[in-house]
Each structure stands twice: as structure tokens, then as C-alpha cells.
Amino acid sequence: MLFPYTYVPHQMERMQRFINFIFYDVWCKAPIGLVFHPDLFEGNPELREIMVEFGFSSRAAERGKAFYKDVKAIYDLFASLSPQEIDQFKQRYEGNNDLEKVCANDPATHIARYADIAVNHKDLAAQLGTFFKGLYSQSLLDLAALRAKIGDIDDHYRTFVQTNTAGKCPFCGMNDLLGPNHIPREAYDHYLPKALYPFNSINFRNLVPACHHCNSSYKTSKDPAYTPKDPARAVHRRAVFYPYKAAAHIIKLQITLRHSDVAKLTPTDITLQFGPAAITQEIETWKDVYGIEERYKAKLCGENDGKYWLTQVLDECQAYDKQPADILAMRAQQAQSRPYADCNFLRKPFLEACQKIGVL
């Protein structure tokens, strides 16, 4: 990730607080033996209103009724858990929602995928999947009874882009993000995929806007918290960039070209080196999840990208009677002040590589 987002508080965070209450104050207390009823939600009056509407109103939408039934079904399954099992689920819930520690690969943070839960609780894992995979859906979030309490995601996005003004996808740095002057919005990616992880599908610490290629073409349902399955090595946890990290980082990129015939450049002729060493683990995960090396090399080989950048420098040298070093110095200044305009963060090291090999 080239740069972190600034987290933006919003009314929609109430939905995660509703889920927190359902988990801790309803499901985890199910072994006490009380009959499932809206009175179990009296500690959260707004949520109780929603549950009454979804569970008992003759006007309730089918999606609202399904929400109520799912909460009850999970309550019934939690009722048979032992105190030790309840404590384990609490650890998993807390871990899955502490995204910063998950991303840092904190060994004390207990995270759980549906597959982990299914080892001992197959039916509960399936029911949790039904509930949490459907939690982030317009059919639910658009219901009037719920939207009146939490607002809507389009307003969240408008607020988000008013604060995060770079206009570029931070996961690749190449593609534009739809902003305040666009009617549609970008999709929110579930950083820990909702297909794999319960408990955090409506947690906005786990929801990050990303460009279409980063979200749908490359990341898809890849798990950033674990190395990919490979018969030659064990699957294990790994560090990954936290999208809302308070302290920004700077990724250093060095490019090396195998030959000077840029017109015939192919991806195999390009070597990319990323730094600094202090964040090597995060960089390696980022490269794997978002196909960074493939995408950057493809851009450098493109007629309207890498090859054009080189031609542009040569043309400017001729037009303004400048030396390549003068143009490269100007490009370096641009990259320093506006790294993501015109892919300056990528163009600068590419032109430096061209100079080093004698093309400029």
C-alpha cells in the first residue's frame, strides 16, 4: 500500500456497535437459558426497536425478518456452548475486529476464519456465515428501520472522499478513485474477506475503498493475513499494511533494466526493488495480494506509459535545448511534491533506470 487512508468517523459505525451488543450482550449470554425475545435487547433501545420491527411488525420486509431469524438461530446455537467456548469466541471476535493488530501480525491477537470455527462447531460456522456474509448488503442496509438509525453508505463515501482527497487508489497508485464530483462511488473492499472471516463484515476499519482492478481483478477474495496455499511451504500468518495507519510510510522503488532497447522492453527485462527493509513483510504481502510487480512492469512496457515517458524527455530536451539531467531533475521535483500525479512515483525511477543504462 503506497499510502494509508485517514479513518473517517461516521454514523454508520452504529451498525458495528449494534453487532457488538448482539454478540456480547445477547449471544454470549445465551447459555444462561433465557428465551429469545426483544427484551434481551433492552440495554440498547435503538437496536431493540429494530428487532421489534423486524421480528413482529406485519410490515417488516423479508430481509428484516431474515435478520431477526438469523440472530435468533445463532442465539440458540450459542446456548449450548460452555464458558470456555464462550471465552474462545470472545477472543476471536475481539481479534477479528482489531484490524490494526491483525495487520501487524500481533501473536497475541486471536483471529478466526469460518474454517477454523467449523472444526468444532460446523453448524454454528454455517449460521454465522449466513448472517455475516449478508450483513453488508444494500437489501439490509437500505431498510428504513435500520437506515433511520445508521444513515447510509453513500453518505459515508461522500464524507470519506472529502477527507481522503488524493484521488488515487492507494493500493496501486495508478488508477483514479471516484470522488465528490462523481455520482457513483467506488466499492468498499473487505480487507479481511467477508467470505473467509466472521464478525467484521460491517466494521469500517475493515472496509476500504479501492479501484476496480485492485478490488475485483487482483485482490478478489485473497486473504492478506495468511500466506497463500503452497504445497512447498506451510501456510502461516503474515504482516500486511493497515489501511488506516496513523503514521504514513514511504515506499522506495528502484528499477533496473536489462538492456537499452526500450522499444522492445518486456516484463522479463525489468527488475523492481522495493524498500525500506523495515517494512519488507508488509511490502511482500502487498505485492502478492495486489499483483504489484506484474502491473507495474506492464505499465513500464506500455506504449503510452514507460515508452512515452522516455520519448517525452527526449522531445523536451530537443524542444527546450535541455540536457536529460535537467529534465530528470525536474521530474524528481515533481515526484517529490506530487508522487501520484501522472504516476510520478513510477515514472521517476523508470527514467533514472533509463539514464543509468545509457538511454538518456
N, C-alpha and C positions, 0 to 999 in steps of 0.2 A: 504494500500500500504506500503510495507516494506521499500522502499527507493525510492526517486524521480529520474527521469531521468534528465540529463543535456540537455537543449534545444540546438539544433544544427542549426544555420542559414544555408540556402541553397538557390540556385537559384529557386527552386520550389515555394518559398514564393511569387514569382511574380504572380502566379496564383491567390492567395488571393488578391493581390494588384489589379489585373485586375477586380476581382469581386467587390472590394471596389469602383473602379471607375464606374463600371456599376451601382452599387446601388446608390451611392451619386450623380454622375455627369450625369447619364442618367435617371434611373428610377425615382429618387426623383424630377427631373426637368421636368418629363413628363407632369404635369398639365399646363406648360407654353403653350403647344399646338403645338410644332414643330413636323413635320413629321419625323417618324423614318427613319434614314439614317446613313451610316457610318460617315458622317461629325459630328455627335453627339459625336464621339469618338476622335476628333482631339486633345483633351487635353492629350491623351495617344497614341502617334504614333504607338507603338508596338501593342497595342490592336486594333487600327484602321486597321492595316494591316491584323490582324487575322479576323476581322469582314468582311473586303472586300473579303478575300479569302473564308470564309465560306458562305457569302451571295451572291457573284456574280461570283465566278470562276466556269467555266464549269467542272473543275477537282475536285471540292470540294467533299469530302466524305459525305455520307449521315449523319454521326454523326455530322460533322461540320455544315451541313445545319440545322440539328435539333437544334444545339446550337444557331445559329443565329435566328431561328424562335421562340425559347423559350424566348430569350432576348427581341425580339420584342413583343411577346404576353404579357409578364409581363409589358413592357413599356405601352402598350395600356390599360392595367388594372389600372396601376398607374395613368394614365392620368385623371381619374375621381375622384381621391382622393382629399379631402380637405386639406388645410395647416395643420390643427390639426391632421389629419390622417397621413400625411407625417411625422410630428414630432414624432408621436407614432411609426411608422415603423422605424424611425432612432434610437429611444431609444431601440427598440427590436433588431435591427441589432447590435448596439454597445454592448448591453448586451450579446447577444448570442456569440459574438466574444471576450468578456473579460473573458476568461476561469478562470483566477485566482480568480476574484471576484465572478463568478458563484460558483466555488468550495468552497469559503469561506462563501457562503450564505449571501452575502452583500445585505441588504434590499433595497439599493438604485439602485441595478442593475436590469433592466427590461429584463427578458428573456421571450421568447415566443416559444411555440410549434405550429405545424401546427393546432392542435385542437383549440388553443387559437385564431389564426388568422381566422379560419373558422367560428367562432361565428358571425362575422360581414362581412367577406369577403370570402365567400365559394369558389367562382371561383378563386380568387387570391391565396388562400391557396393551391388549387389543382394545379395551374400552377407553383407556387413556388416549390411545391413538385416534380413535373416533372423535373424541372430544377436542383434543388439542390441535389436530390437523385441520379441523373445521372451524377453529376459533377465529383465525384470521381470514374472514371471508365477508364479502360485501353483503351476502344474503343475511348474515347475522348482524354485522356492524351497522347496517342501514335500517334495522328495525327501530321504529320510532321510540319505543320504550327505552331502548338502550342508547340510541343516539342522543336523546334528551339529556342523558347523564354524562356521556363521554365525548360528545362532539363528533366530528368526522375526520377521516384520514386526509381528505383533500385539503382541509384547513391546516392540518398538521404539516402537510408538504409545503403549503404556501408559507407558513411560519418558518419551516426548516430552511428554505432557499433564501429567505430574507436575511438569515444569519450566515448560512454557508453560501458565499457568493462567488466561489471560484469558477463555477460554471462548467467544470470539467470533472469527469469521473475520477475519483482518487485511486481507484484500483488499477487503472491503466494509464491515466493521464492523457490519453489520445482523443477520447470521444466526449462530445458535449453532453451536458445534462440539461434536461428541460427545466426552465426557470420561471420566474414570476411573470414573464411576458408570453408564456405559453399557456394554453388552456389545459391540455392533458399534462400528466405528471409521469415521472419515472416510476417503475415498480420498486417496491421495497424488497430487498433480498433478506431472507432469513439466514443470518451469518452462520449460526448453527442450524442446519437444515431442519425444517419442521417435520420432514418425512422421517428423520432419524431421532430427533430429540423431543421429549415431552417437556411441559412446564413453562416454556419461554416463547411460545409462538405469537404472543401479543405483547411481549416485553420490548419496548422501543430501544433498549440497549442492544437488542439482537436484530433490530430491523434497520437496514441501511440502504438508502437509495443507491443504485448502481446503473450504469449504462446497460443497454440491452445485450451487447456482446459479452460483457463481464458476467452478467447475471444469467442469461439464457444460453449463451453459446459455449462458455468456458466453465464457470463455476458449477452451474446446474445444481445437483444435489451432493457435490463433493463435501466431505467432512474436513474442515480446516483443522480440527482439534486432533486428528489422528493421521498418521502416515497411511498412504493408500495400500490396499491389499497387494502383496507381492510374495509369491511362493519362495523367493530367495531371502526374504527377511521378515522379521517379526513385526506385527503391527503395534505401534506404540504412540503415546501422546507426543505432541509437538507444540512448540510455541508458534503463535501467529499474531499478526498486528491486531491490536484492539482498535476498532474503527473510531472510538470516541476518546482516545487517549489525550489527556490534557497537555502533555508535553510533546511538541512536534518533533519529528525526526527528519533528517535529510539523507536521502539515498544517493550515494555516489555511483555513477556509471562510467565505466571505461570501455571503449570499443576498440577492437583490433581487427584489421583487415588482412587477409592472406595475400592479396595481390592488388595491383593498382588499376586494373581494368574494371572500373566501377560500372561500366555499361553492361558487363557480363557478371555482375555480382550475384551470388546465390546465398541462401542462408548458411550453407556449409562453409562459406568463405568468411564468416563473421564470428568473432568471439566476444561475448559480453561478460564483463566482470562487475559485480555489484558489491558495494560496501555501505557502511563501515562494518568491520568484523564484529563489533559489539552486538549487532542485530542480525547476525548471519542466519540463525534459526528462523527468525521471522521472515527474512528475505527468501529463504529456500521454500518455505510454506507458501508464501505469496506467489512465487514463480510457478510452483506446481499447481496451485488451485486456479490461477487465472491465465495459465499458458503464456506467461510474460515473454519468455525468450522467443518462442515461436512468433508471437505477434510483433515484437519489436524488430526482429530480423526481417520479417515480411515487409514491414513498413520501410526499413532501410533499403530494401531491394526494389521498392516500388518506383515506377516511372515518375509519379507525381509527388514523391516524398524524398527518399535519400538521393536519388539521381538528380532530381530537380534542385535540391538544396545545393548540391555541388555546382550544377550549371548556373544557378543564381549567383553564387560567389564569383565564378569566372566572368559572368556577364557584368557584374558590378565593378569588378576590377578594371575591365576594359572601358566601361562607360564613364567611370569616375577617375580613371588613371590612378588607381589604388593598388597597393600590394596585397596579396592574400592575407598576410599577417594583420593588416589594418582592418580588413573585413571581419576576420576571425575575432579580433579584439572587440569589435562592435557586437558581434554575435554573443560573445562571452558576457558582455554587459547586459544584453537583452535576457540572456538565460538567467542571470543573477536576479534581475528585477521582475521578469515575467516568465518564469520557467515553463508554464503550461500554455502560454500563448504560442500558437504555431508549432507546438511540440518542441520548444526551445531546449527543454531538458534532454531530449533525444538528439536534436539536430546538432547541438554544440559538440558533444563527444564524437559524433559521426564525422563532422568536419575536421576535428582535431586528429582523428584517425586517418582521414584522407591526407592531411598535411604531413603526418608522420611517415606515411608510406610514399610520399613524393608526388601525390596527385596535385597538390596545391603548392 
